[in-house]
Amino acid sequence: MSPNGSDRSPRRPMRRKLLQALTAGLVLATATGCTYEDFPRLGMPTPTTEEAPRILSLWQGSWAAALATGVLVWGLILWSVFFHRRSRTKVEVPPQTRYNLPIEALYTMVPLVIVSVLFYFTARDESDLMSLNKKPDLTVNVVGFQWSWCFNHIEDVPGSTGDAKTSKELAGIPDRFIEDFPANAGGVYDCGTPGTRNPQTNNPGPTLWLPKGKTVRFVLTSRDVIHSFWVVPFLMKQDVIPGHTNAFEVTPNKEGTFLGKCAELCGVDHSRMLFNVKVVSPERYEQHLQDLAKKGQTGYVPAGIAQTSHEKNRETNNL
């Protein structure tokens, strides 16, 4: 009997609280907006490029490793709590373990193995994802600026005269990218403002059209500060840095209109730097380029800040 005359065990309230906590955790884990089809992606959107499944696989593998590590740590903690708690009948200090070489080697080597495995798969996938084809199917120069985006389609479009290889608007792009531009590519462009909206979905921002099944190289340049080009279902993003040109390639394999955004805090209106990507058939894409030419949006908008030839070509393909 307890000192206040009650025969209730003092352990019961603690057990009740533990049961309530476990119940709340179960509800939080199951009462989300994800379906059973979404759960295997662990929060990632459905991939829409040929390269995206590799990124999804790396994401899932990292979660699996984290979960296995968590289960091991939680298990050891709970085992210590329940099986090595102080006895109510004994007050002596339990035996102490010091300088146990096998245990010390175990908790030193296991983290090294985990980190080494994660590093290997990350380095392998990053090397594959960042590799560039010698001649992509098409090239789009993405220009970030406060507070929207411009898209230079480096293509030989009927009605547009000029040459991307000698265009002064693209002079800030390193020669290693310019040499892969198609010959006599007069090009067309499309620019947006924070108030621009997609006419079909009414989503804010300009719309970048891309052809399904074609390898697209994005050449990323900035006119002012650091931005980040992120097409959400592509599962791929990269910084857009003034004075430094980044590039990556993807092959869209699903038609539709997808959301994009700036993923780098770039100033007061960062949240309004949104855009859309519309993946269509190659025929509709070619018609879109011709429509831009008919609107007078021929040539290119300035890609970025001016640089000397030495500076813009300072980096090589091996870096």
VENQUIRA-V553489 format. One record per helix or strand. SS is the DSSP state (H for helix, E for strand). FROM is the first residue (numbers start at 0). TO is the last residue. If there is no record, write none. Layout:
ss & from & to
SS & FROM & TO
SS & FROM & TO
This chain:
ss & from & to
H & 10 & 29
H & 35 & 38
E & 48 & 48
H & 51 & 82
H & 100 & 128
E & 137 & 144
E & 147 & 153
H & 167 & 169
H & 174 & 177
E & 187 & 190
E & 196 & 196
E & 203 & 203
E & 205 & 210
E & 214 & 221
E & 226 & 230
H & 231 & 233
E & 235 & 240
E & 243 & 243
E & 245 & 251
E & 255 & 261
H & 269 & 271
E & 273 & 279
H & 281 & 293
E & 297 & 297
H & 308 & 311
